[in-house]
Amino acid sequence: MTECGKASSRSTAHELKLARNATSPGHVTQRLHFIVVLLLVAADAASATPCQFEAQGEGRVTAIVDAHSVRLDDGREVRLTGIEATATTRQELTSLLVGRDVTLRSTDDTPDRYGRQGALMFIGESETSVQATLLAQGDALVSGEVADKDCAAALMASEAEARRQKKGSWADPSAIKNAESPDDILVGIGRFMVVEGKVLSVRQAGAMTYLNFGRNWTHSFAVTISKRTLPVFESAGMPLKSLENRRIRVRGWIEGTTGPRIDVRLLGQVELLGANEPIGVRP
């Protein structure tokens, strides 16, 4: 037989061997095992999707109570956790939710003092929460209340994308307040605001720590953090003293009389900013 014929024979024999192996019980078992592993990996990936907490009930939205809450067909009132309202939030909630079937997800279904069940809300089979949708459209602000690290990061990323694209409320150049302009912040007393600036000093007075953004402590903008909140920042590797001379973004309700204040109670209310980072674009 010629060398060419021998090579052809060897090739044919090899193909027949592969065909037999492919249909052999052992090979089939290996392939099934491989498929099961792939399915398990896919299931793990799905379960790792941010904000996919335990389901806490379902229902159909019958009414929008306010910019934070909706009513379901079984009478329950649900507060959308993780966000604060803007001027367009209620209108968007009406458009998105009235008459829609929703699933509620959270780590706890205990009602708040007003009897509302707090939850992340999902329409139908969607894996994207209503909160994330509103944030991505610029129709809500991150509140900082979600404690789960991955979920909180996902919500913040949705807001950051809207901010970069100047969507919704972020189209307004004054949407983020400058800590060096306390008068602009002071007019927002009683409102939820986002403020950026450089922390000039960190001072403790009694049970309160002050992040000062100006030299005139009675007039300048400041952040107050109670002693009982300090361990949360230390555990996250962000001791308050380390914020001195750092640029940060802080969000919360504006308080104060002579000078504007934000009382920070949650880690998610504070973001570190890069030294050369343009205002308002950090993811």
VOFITI-551303 format. One line per 3 residues: for each residue x, y, z of N, C-alpha, C, CB. Coordinates in steps of 0.001 Angstrom, whole numbers, plus 500000, padded with zeros to 6 digits. Glycine has a CB too. Example, Ala and Ser with C-alpha at 12.3 -4.5 7.8 and 13.67 -1.06 7.14 Angstrom:
BEGIN
513190:494310:507800:512300:495500:507800:513200:496700:507800:511308:495527:509046; 512850:497750:507080:513670:498940:507140:512900:500030:507870:514084:499402:505725 $
This chain:
BEGIN
500853:498795:500000:500000:500000:500000:500882:501246:500000:499038:500010:501239; 500477:502249:499258:501259:503486:499197:501152:504238:500505:500791:504373:498036; 502084:505200:500704:502056:506007:501924:500762:506806:502007:503269:506952:501977 $
500311:507253:500836:499056:508019:500800:497892:507155:501237:498797:508577:499393; 497891:505870:500759:496816:504967:501141:496849:504640:502604:496883:503708:500345; 498081:504484:503164:498201:504184:504590:497672:505351:505424:499672:503880:504960 $
498004:506576:505012:497545:507761:505753:496037:507856:505734:498153:509038:505168; 495467:507549:504541:494016:507595:504421:493351:506550:505302:493601:507396:502976; 493967:505386:505365:493433:504307:506191:493474:504665:507662:494204:503023:505951 $
494636:505242:508053:494764:505646:509464:493726:506704:509816:496185:506185:509750; 493495:507659:508896:492516:508733:509132:491109:508173:509279:492551:509755:507986; 490770:507199:508413:489442:506592:508472:489244:505840:509781:489231:505648:507285 $
490279:505107:510175:490207:504357:511433:490037:505299:512615:491466:503498:511623; 490758:506436:512581:490663:507413:513676:489255:507996:513763:491693:508545:513481; 488656:508255:512589:487298:508816:512572:486285:507816:513112:486908:509237:511148 $
486466:506534:512743:485570:505504:513252:485686:505374:514763:485867:504166:512586; 486918:505487:515259:487142:505410:516702:486435:506560:517426:488650:505434:517012; 486555:507771:516851:485891:508932:517449:484386:508759:517447:486268:510211:516703 $
483862:508196:516334:482424:507985:516238:481939:506997:517279:482052:507499:514852; 482731:505903:517472:482344:504912:518490:482401:505515:519879:483254:503677:518420; 483481:506314:520138:483633:506934:521460:482500:507917:521742:484988:507653:521561 $
482089:508623:520669:481049:509640:520851:479728:509031:521273:480858:510432:519573; 479491:507777:520864:478224:507135:521199:478363:506108:522304:477643:506482:519981; 479566:505977:522845:479767:505010:523913:479108:505497:525191:481261:504758:524142 $
478635:504573:526060:477965:504986:527313:478823:505916:528156:477596:503763:528137; 480128:505633:528237:481003:506468:529065:481096:507877:528548:482382:505872:529141; 481199:508007:527230:481317:509344:526646:480021:510130:526803:481695:509249:525164 $
478913:509444:526597:477615:510108:526779:477469:510605:528207:476457:509151:526430; 477883:509780:529172:477820:510180:530585:478664:511410:530845:478280:509038:531490; 479880:511433:530248:480759:512592:530429:480118:513856:529863:482119:512344:529757 $
479492:513700:528671:478857:514870:528057:477683:515365:528905:478374:514534:526632; 476900:514450:529431:475782:514838:530289:476281:515544:531539:474948:513614:530673; 477370:515023:532096:477955:515646:533294:478407:517068:532977:479151:514808:533825 $
479025:517225:531795:479506:518540:531377:478343:519518:531223:480289:518431:530058; 477244:519033:530614:476062:519888:530425:475473:520310:531767:474994:519157:529589; 475421:519353:532723:474900:519678:534052:475752:520743:534717:474841:518424:534931 $
477078:520623:534588:477987:521617:535170:477719:522990:534574:479459:521214:534940; 477540:523031:533228:477251:524314:532577:475956:524923:533083:477179:524137:531069; 474950:524093:533264:473666:524586:533764:473794:525121:535178:472618:523483:533720 $
474583:524439:536003:474786:524900:537384:475520:526224:537411:475562:523858:538195; 476530:526345:536530:477277:527606:536453:476345:528736:536022:478472:527481:535465; 475493:528438:535030:474543:529456:534571:473577:529843:535678:473767:528955:533354 $
473145:528844:536462:472226:529130:537575:472904:529988:538626:471718:527827:538212; 474191:529696:538910:474936:530495:539879:475064:531931:539393:476327:529889:540127; 475330:532064:538084:475472:533410:537523:474172:534181:537650:475905:533345:536053 $
473057:533488:537400:471750:534158:537505:471471:534572:538932:470626:533245:537000; 471793:533684:539887:471526:534001:541287:472429:535114:541790:471701:532763:542149; 473556:535353:541071:474483:536399:541486:474084:537765:540942:475887:536056:541034 $
473009:537834:540142:472542:539110:539618:472204:540035:540774:471317:538917:538696; 472738:541265:540766:472505:542183:541883:471020:542420:542135:473196:543507:541618; 470674:542581:543384:469330:542965:543824:468291:541860:543690:468875:544153:543049 $
468709:540642:543388:467753:539533:543284:467544:538904:544662:468253:538464:542265; 466953:539662:545558:466713:539183:546910:465532:538216:546926:466457:540363:547864; 465235:537700:548091:464125:536759:548235:462806:537431:547853:464054:536218:549681 $
461978:536693:547113:460669:537226:546728:459799:537386:547967:459974:536300:545691; 459182:538571:548082:458345:538878:549238:456900:539128:548826:458892:540091:549981; 456475:538464:547769:455088:538586:547341:454955:539164:545953:454327:539432:548307 $
453744:539051:545414:453425:539562:544084:452105:540322:544145:453351:538408:543045; 451805:541008:543082:450532:541721:543032:450438:542570:541786:450352:542589:544269; 449283:543209:541633:449072:544119:540509:448944:545538:541057:447801:543717:539683 $
449660:546463:540437:449628:547857:540887:448319:548502:540440:450849:548652:540333; 447590:549019:541416:446307:549668:541103:446377:551186:541209:445223:549150:542028; 447348:551701:541975:447419:553154:542150:448820:553569:542590:446372:553631:543181 $
449180:554802:542246:450417:555412:542716:450045:556316:543879:451155:556211:541570; 450505:555973:545076:450149:556735:546275:450890:558067:546309:450463:555922:547543; 452202:558019:546080:453033:559212:546005:454281:558851:545224:453390:559762:547426 $
455280:559730:545233:456488:559499:544436:457363:558372:544978:457297:560764:544365; 456999:557815:546140:457765:556726:546725:456972:555427:546846:458262:557134:548075; 455651:555506:546759:454818:554365:547139:453729:554054:546120:454186:554621:548479 $
453371:552759:546062:452277:552314:545197:451345:551425:546009:452818:551555:543941; 450133:551232:545501:449172:550343:546148:448894:549157:545230:447853:551098:546491; 448868:547949:545831:448587:546731:545076:447115:546356:545193:449471:545576:545567 $
446693:545411:544340:445287:545021:544309:444818:544315:545575:445042:544136:543135; 445751:543838:546411:445348:543209:547674:445338:544206:548823:446279:542049:548008; 445537:545482:548516:445482:546535:549524:446817:546927:550112:444598:546118:550611 $
447850:546149:549851:449166:546486:550399:449710:547775:549791:450152:545339:550158; 450395:548541:550641:451099:549725:550161:452591:549411:550198:450755:550999:551025; 453261:549654:549091:454672:549293:548953:455510:550540:548706:454869:548278:547807 $
456560:550683:549498:457512:551786:549295:458700:551274:548499:457983:552387:550656; 459066:551976:547441:460200:551578:546620:461497:551960:547321:460124:552230:545221; 462187:550978:547859:463424:551245:548586:464571:551544:547627:463781:550058:549481 $
465566:552260:548138:466792:552496:547383:466830:553773:546589:467017:551388:546477; 465687:554493:546508:465663:555712:545701:464969:556851:546440:464964:555452:544365; 465301:558060:546018:464577:559258:546421:464011:559907:545170:465497:560248:547205 $
462912:560606:545338:462171:561132:544186:462767:562414:543621:460742:561380:544573; 462542:562604:542328:462787:563881:541659:461426:564411:541202:463796:563723:540439; 461443:565485:540456:460181:566094:540018:459391:565187:539085:460454:567416:539326 $
460061:564242:538427:459381:563405:537431:459093:561982:537914:460210:563340:536181; 459482:561644:539133:459370:560265:539600:457932:559763:539594:459941:560146:540992; 457021:560532:540153:455636:560060:540242:455029:559833:538861:454787:561060:541022 $
455292:560749:537954:454759:560608:536595:455289:559336:535944:455124:561838:535736; 456573:559061:536123:457163:557867:535523:456633:556594:536172:458682:557914:535637; 456409:556628:537484:455830:555471:538167:454445:555156:537602:455743:555726:539689 $
453666:556196:537356:452334:555996:536779:452429:555324:535415:451594:557335:536655; 453356:555804:534603:453522:555264:533258:454021:553817:533281:454487:556132:532463; 454923:553519:534200:455545:552199:534252:454679:551132:534919:456849:552294:534974 $
453929:551509:535958:453406:550503:536867:451892:550296:536910:453843:550832:538185; 451106:551303:536676:449661:551137:536869:449119:550023:535964:448920:552468:536581; 448481:549050:536603:447912:547927:535879:448882:546808:535591:447347:548399:534619 $
450126:546926:536072:451140:545915:535787:451292:544947:536956:452482:546579:535474; 451609:543693:536625:451903:542683:537642:453359:542820:538056:451606:541242:537116; 453595:542814:539364:454949:543036:539862:455315:541993:540913:455080:544450:540446 $
456627:541820:541077:457182:540971:542134:457982:541856:543073:458073:539822:541546; 457857:541605:544365:458574:542375:545371:459745:541553:545886:457634:542785:546534; 460913:542167:545982:462093:541474:546493:462775:542323:547553:463076:541146:545352 $
463150:541687:548655:463858:542389:549726:464391:541358:550711:462926:543420:550445; 465196:541826:551650:465710:540944:552693:464766:540854:553879:467067:541421:553156; 463759:541739:553889:462838:541785:555029:461516:542397:554569:463448:542604:556218 $
460405:541778:554924:459101:542323:554510:458362:543010:555652:458232:541216:553944; 459088:543340:556733:458456:544019:557866:457996:545419:557461:459431:544100:559064; 456741:545769:557663:456246:547098:557292:456927:548195:558116:454721:547169:557480 $
457016:549401:557523:457567:550529:558271:456492:551114:559183:458118:551616:557308; 456788:552209:559828:455846:552770:560803:454565:553288:560161:456508:553887:561569; 454585:553435:558837:453382:553869:558132:452622:552690:557521:453748:554869:557044 $
453087:551471:557826:452424:550282:557321:452810:549892:555909:450975:550476:557379; 453848:550524:555363:454268:550225:553994:455329:549123:553977:454810:551493:553309; 455222:548237:553018:456225:547194:552832:457307:547734:551908:455588:545888:552251 $
458536:547760:552387:459637:548252:551568:460199:547145:550695:460738:548838:552446; 460463:547442:549423:460966:546406:548528:461516:546996:547248:459873:545410:548207; 462357:546208:546590:462711:546466:545210:461614:545834:544362:464142:545896:544850 $
461185:546510:543321:460030:546068:542556:460443:545678:541142:458958:547163:542518; 459911:544535:540671:460225:544029:539337:458932:543795:538567:461058:542723:539420; 458874:544263:537331:457692:544087:536494:457764:542733:535800:457570:545232:535454 $
456719:541930:535962:456662:540631:535296:457880:539779:535597:456529:540818:533804; 458528:539270:534536:459697:538409:534676:461005:539192:534534:459646:537291:533643; 460927:540499:534494:462130:541311:534299:463125:541127:535448:461753:542790:534165 $
464420:541127:535125:465474:541054:536135:465987:542443:536495:466627:540180:535639; 465426:543459:535857:465814:544838:536158:464737:545475:537021:466034:545661:534853; 465141:545987:538161:464165:546569:539078:463612:547880:538531:464795:546796:540452 $
462429:548230:538996:461839:549521:538650:462753:550642:539118:460431:549671:539274; 463374:550445:540294:464289:551459:540808:465441:551715:539846:464831:551039:542164; 466052:550626:539338:467171:550775:538404:466729:551469:537121:467778:549406:538075 $
465520:551161:536672:464986:551799:535462:464826:553297:535663:463639:551176:535073; 464247:553684:536790:464066:555106:537078:465413:555824:537173:463278:555289:538383; 466371:555183:537834:467699:555786:537991:468380:555958:536634:468578:554923:538920 $
468277:554953:535782:468923:554994:534466:468306:556068:533570:468822:553626:533785; 467057:556437:533840:466377:557477:533070:466609:558872:533659:464883:557184:533007; 467239:558930:534822:467411:560216:535496:466157:560687:536181:467859:561252:534523 $
465256:559737:536489:463975:560082:537110:463932:559729:538594:462843:559377:536388; 465095:559497:539193:465188:559236:540631:466648:559390:541040:464644:557801:540997; 466863:559469:542345:468210:559551:542909:468437:558365:543833:468419:560889:543672 $
469656:557880:543886:469990:556817:544836:469890:557375:546250:471418:556242:544565; 469213:556650:547124:469044:557123:548504:470207:556727:549401:467753:556583:549086; 470891:555631:549055:471997:555149:549884:471561:554180:550960:472694:556302:550520 $
470283:553796:550988:469786:552960:552078:469979:551463:551867:468346:553234:552284; 470263:551031:550634:470440:549601:550377:471788:549160:550933:470341:549285:548850; 471759:548214:551870:472988:547793:552548:473793:546776:551745:472653:547210:553898 $
473118:545954:550936:473828:544946:550146:474795:545633:549183:472826:544049:549365; 476080:545280:549280:477131:545981:548531:476927:545899:547028:478487:545413:548886; 476648:544705:546500:476512:544531:545054:475281:545246:544520:476444:543051:544702 $
474187:545147:545250:472964:545816:544814:473138:547331:544861:471772:545388:545689; 473740:547821:545927:473969:549261:546052:474841:549773:544908:474626:549586:547405; 475872:548997:544556:476761:549393:543461:476023:549405:542134:477963:548453:543381 $
475125:548437:541931:474360:548373:540684:473423:549577:540553:473551:547064:540619; 472767:549945:541643:471880:551113:541611:472678:552387:541357:471093:551235:542931; 473845:552495:542003:474678:553676:541803:475180:553756:540366:475859:553665:542772 $
475469:552597:539766:475928:552578:538379:474824:553047:537434:476396:551169:537989; 473576:552680:537734:472449:553133:536913:472317:554652:536981:471135:552463:537374; 472449:555194:538183:472385:556645:538332:473537:557322:537601:472401:557031:539811 $
474735:556745:537724:475924:557351:537116:475809:557408:535599:477177:556574:537512; 475202:556375:535012:475036:556362:533562:474107:557489:533120:474489:555003:533093; 473027:557702:533853:472123:558808:533537:472824:560144:533719:470868:558748:534414 $
473664:560212:534732:474399:561447:534999:475365:561759:533859:475162:561342:536328; 476072:560736:533375:477005:560937:532265:476287:561411:531006:477764:559645:531975; 475097:560852:530789:474348:561196:529583:473422:562399:529774:473538:560006:529133 $
473461:562966:530990:472632:564141:531306:471148:563886:531037:473101:565349:530492; 470693:562733:531474:469290:562375:531317:468451:562894:532477:469141:560865:531199; 467181:563151:532213:466255:563523:533278:466740:564698:534101:466018:562354:534177 $
466736:564517:535405:467118:565609:536308:468574:566025:536147:466868:565202:537743; 469406:565140:535572:470829:565458:535412:471076:566409:534249:471631:564183:535207; 470055:566713:533469:470205:567714:532414:470365:569112:533006:468998:567676:531467 $
469941:569269:534247:470064:570552:534948:471485:570691:535490:469017:570662:536105; 472240:571702:535074:473628:571882:535538:473749:572018:537053:474228:573103:534886; 472645:572431:537701:472692:572621:539159:472180:571404:539919:471879:573843:539553 $
472054:570267:539230:471544:569062:539892:472460:568619:541025:471384:567927:538880; 473763:568807:540845:474721:568536:541912:475193:569874:542459:475928:567671:541400; 475026:570058:543755:475382:571328:544381:476870:571368:544728:474537:571558:545642 $
477434:572551:544647:478834:572777:545000:478920:573126:546479:479460:573905:544127; 479705:572348:547224:479824:572570:548671:480393:573949:548996:480706:571494:549295; 481054:574576:548029:481633:575901:548261:480594:577014:548103:482795:576139:547301 $
479371:576646:547760:478294:577637:547611:477158:577293:548567:477774:577686:546138; 477360:577508:549869:476370:577096:550870:475006:577743:550697:476881:577408:552233; 474963:578964:550164:473666:579626:550000:472791:578881:548988:473865:581088:549553 $
473439:578314:547959:472684:577546:546960:472107:576266:547558:473579:577205:545764; 472788:575756:548571:472322:574530:549231:471249:574863:550261:473499:573787:549906; 471433:575965:550946:470529:576343:552036:469098:576560:551559:471032:577602:552713 $
468921:576981:550312:467566:577202:549805:466826:575878:549612:467613:577977:548482; 467559:574765:549703:466940:573452:549535:466613:572755:550836:467829:572583:548735; 466496:573494:551926:466173:572871:553215:464886:572049:553105:466029:573948:554319 $
464963:570828:553612:463819:569934:553543:463786:569093:552289:462568:570717:553638; 464760:569293:551394:464828:568515:550162:466029:567569:550188:464908:569449:548941; 465914:566495:549412:467020:565545:549256:467930:566075:548150:466496:564088:548919 $
469224:566240:548471:470163:566827:547516:471448:566018:547428:470482:568265:547904; 472171:566256:546322:473497:565679:546122:474483:566834:546091:473572:564817:544801; 475536:566750:546931:476505:567832:547072:477910:567273:546891:476364:568532:548451 $
478763:568024:546193:480153:567622:546004:481084:568712:546515:480439:567319:544520; 482232:568292:547032:483216:569267:547461:484381:568614:548181:482573:570294:548352; 485328:569435:548593:486526:568977:549289:486357:569169:550793:487777:569731:548783 $
486607:568112:551550:486518:568191:553010:487767:568905:553525:486375:566759:553654; 487578:570086:554103:488725:570861:554589:489191:570402:555961:488376:572335:554642; 488246:569933:556771:488637:569472:558109:487604:568491:558644:488796:570667:559081 $
488079:567635:559551:487214:566682:560246:487357:566948:561730:487576:565192:559894; 486267:567319:562391:486305:567691:563806:485239:566920:564573:486102:569215:563981; 485572:566563:565812:484610:565879:566672:484192:566801:567803:485204:564567:567232 $
482901:566857:568058:482363:567653:569158:481319:566804:569858:481753:569014:568655; 481659:566312:571025:480761:565433:571758:480569:564125:571012:479413:566114:571990; 479328:563777:570768:479026:562521:570077:478891:562706:568573:477752:561919:570629 $
479253:563881:568072:479073:564174:566651:480403:564492:565978:478103:565341:566469; 480605:563947:564765:481760:564283:563943:481296:565169:562803:482465:563006:563404; 482061:566226:562529:481712:567176:561483:482734:567098:560349:481636:568611:562053 $
482229:566941:559130:483060:567095:557943:482807:568507:557446:482736:566004:556832; 483792:569372:557584:483626:570789:557245:484151:571076:555841:484349:571678:558274; 483339:571782:555051:483716:572108:553679:484091:573581:553529:482578:571763:552729 $
484118:574313:554641:484487:575716:554606:485118:576121:555929:483266:576591:554298; 485707:577320:555968:486392:577807:557182:485423:578402:558189:487439:578850:556814; 484332:578958:557680:483328:579547:558556:482325:578449:558939:482608:580764:557860 $
482528:577843:560084:481753:576662:560468:480266:576945:560666:482316:576080:561729; 479920:578181:560971:478504:578490:561202:477754:578743:559900:478373:579703:562111; 478479:579098:558834:477828:579428:557568:478070:578376:556487:478310:580773:557081 $
479235:577742:556514:479617:576819:555443:478843:575508:555522:481112:576539:555500; 478833:574800:554407:478215:573488:554351:479027:572490:555170:478083:573014:552895; 478330:571578:555856:478997:570551:556651:478167:569275:556653:479236:571042:558094 $
478853:568176:556906:478205:566875:557070:478357:566465:558521:478815:565793:556109; 477281:565989:559130:477341:565518:560509:477151:564003:560544:476270:566222:561379; 477953:563336:561366:477889:561883:561500:477971:561541:562985:479038:561180:560690 $
476973:560830:563491:476932:560526:564917:477939:559434:565272:475520:560098:565331; 478295:559383:566531:479290:558422:567019:478872:556983:566746:479519:558616:568512; 477582:556694:566832:477127:555312:566637:477266:554847:565187:475678:555178:567075 $
477453:555800:564248:477615:555438:562844:479077:555210:562468:477024:556518:561963; 480015:555663:563302:481439:555575:562979:481908:554155:562652:482244:556110:564126; 481499:553124:563410:481979:551766:563101:481647:551296:561690:481399:550794:564082 $
480542:551786:561132:480156:551393:559770:481199:551873:558775:478764:551963:559404; 481678:553107:558941:482685:553655:558036:484045:553001:558270:482792:555176:558213; 484373:552731:559515:485651:552092:559811:485696:550677:559258:485902:552074:561314 $
484592:549941:559375:484537:548574:558851:484677:548555:557332:483224:547898:559261; 484239:549620:556676:484331:549719:555225:485672:550269:554759:483219:550588:554701; 486610:550471:555705:487923:551007:555350:487893:552486:555013:488483:550248:554189 $
486925:553206:555593:486791:554631:555337:486677:555402:556652:485570:554905:554446; 487712:555348:557513:487641:556135:558750:487485:557612:558408:488906:555910:559626; 486666:558306:559178:486306:559667:558811:487507:560606:558717:485325:560209:559804 $
488493:560391:559552:489669:561264:559512:490381:561168:558170:490636:560908:560643; 490243:560022:557495:490905:559835:556200:490253:560667:555102:490885:558363:555809; 489078:561220:555374:488378:562023:554373:488884:563462:554311:486897:562021:554662 $
489693:563835:555269:490235:565196:555285:491051:565451:554023:491104:565425:556544; 490790:566570:553370:491440:566973:552117:491082:566070:550937:492939:566980:552301; 490004:565301:551055:489528:564465:549960:488254:565058:549383:489286:563016:550435 $
488058:564860:548084:486811:565266:547448:485803:564139:547586:487034:565633:545954; 484604:564486:548013:483565:563481:548184:482254:563985:547588:483385:563127:549677; 481371:563035:547329:479993:563347:546971:479121:562816:548098:479588:562724:545573 $
478244:563652:548608:477385:563255:549716:475941:563543:549343:477777:563993:551025; 475035:562689:549783:473608:562862:549468:472780:562712:550731:473146:561840:548399; 471722:563483:550813:470850:563408:551980:469929:564609:552051:471673:563307:553255 $
469174:564667:553151:468204:565739:553353:468894:566962:553930:467065:565280:554279; 468629:568123:553344:469265:569362:553773:468598:569891:555038:469206:570415:552654; 469428:570159:556046:468972:570719:557307:469776:571984:557583:469117:569689:558472 $
469428:572665:558680:470232:573805:559106:469475:575100:559082:471437:573929:558250; 470068:576115:559743:469495:577459:559781:470523:578473:559274:469033:577821:561222; 471647:578581:559987:472690:579505:559517:473517:578889:558398:473606:579909:560675 $
473845:577613:558542:474610:576910:557518:473950:575585:557179:476052:576681:557981; 474009:575158:555900:473347:573912:555498:474095:572679:555997:473218:573853:553981; 473340:571644:556331:473907:570404:556851:473232:569209:556180:473746:570327:558392 $
473984:568114:556084:473414:566810:555760:473840:565860:556861:473877:566297:554342; 472871:565217:557475:473157:564233:558522:473316:562865:557850:472011:564205:559618; 474525:562328:557903:474810:561044:557260:474631:559918:558274:476249:561025:556668 $
473758:558984:557948:473503:557826:558807:473851:556509:558136:472056:557806:559228; 474103:556570:556825:474350:555352:556050:475623:555493:555233:473159:555042:555128; 476358:554407:555116:477602:554402:554348:477367:554821:552903:478244:553019:554389 $
476234:554392:552331:475945:554675:550934:475690:556136:550620:474779:553891:550514; 475626:556987:551642:475412:558413:551396:476692:559133:550990:474834:559069:552630; 477835:558468:551133:479124:559111:550873:479889:558355:549794:479962:559191:552165 $
480381:559090:548795:481231:558520:547744:482544:559285:547692:480518:558562:546360; 483656:558563:547566:484951:559196:547360:485109:559544:545893:486101:558279:547832; 485675:560719:545592:485903:561154:544224:487387:561273:543956:485202:562484:543953 $
487780:561041:542699:489175:561200:542320:489575:562664:542343:489427:560606:540939; 490873:562914:542552:491364:564286:542690:491107:565127:541444:492847:564275:542994; 491219:564504:540260:491045:565260:539013:489736:564936:538308:492200:564985:538076 $
488820:564359:539031:487578:563910:538422:486616:565076:538192:486919:562849:539297; 486080:565196:536982:485112:566273:536725:483879:566100:537602:484703:566298:535233; 483290:567197:537998:482113:567153:538859:480953:566465:538139:481708:568576:539297 $
480305:565558:538852:479060:564978:538372:479160:563810:537434:478309:565989:537724; 480346:563235:537207:480421:562155:536220:480908:560834:536796:481322:562562:535099; 481197:560784:538070:481762:559559:538617:480740:558425:538566:482239:559785:540059 $
481195:557212:538094:480271:556069:538087:479896:555645:539499:480892:554886:537342 $
